[in-house]
């Protein structure tokens, strides 16, 4: 009975953790406190959906700042295509999707697994992630589904897979394939995502070289 009660309380804490995390992001999203660059992704996804194809540099560069921003990010189409595809599959409008805290769900899941593997308690995990959300530009990124939040979510996933690869003597094929796929597609999502993956790869290679040198 005590074991079942312990398992039930652990499950409750996990559910509570995600409810608090998602609640914070949803609260800010409901007030539309999002990064204004989210509308760049929404515009490109809407434009491409209307034309039925990806159009790079769709605006006159001299029109304005956001038009220039959309022109530059049209060369990195995968995040905007994710929004468009999700809209087509779900039937939800693109304007509604960018206000959904989808990216923070992936970030929270990855951080939860990562911190749990290092022995952190549920309370510490929810506190760490929740504080991180609040301090992150008043959650303007985490409460939005667009190229920056997607890039950071995938960057967290990439770092987790690299740490998993470094700590395993025989990593699974799915881990290696997923990591390779993220590495190849990173520049087409968001440049910071690509930079994070490159830096993480550098430290991974450095760590592997140091370990090999010590054992030889």
ABEGO torsion letter per residue (X at the ends): XAAAAAAAAAAAAAAAAAAAAAAAAAAAAAAGBBBAAAAAAAAAAAAAAAAGBBBBGABBAAABAAAAAAAAAAABAAAAAAAAAAAAAAGBBAAAAAABBAAAAAAAAAAAAAAAAAGBBAAAAAAAAAAAAAABGGGAAAABBBAAAAAAAAAAAAAAAAAAAAABABBBAAAAAAAAAAAAAAAAABAAAAAAAAAAAAAAAAAAAAAAAAAX
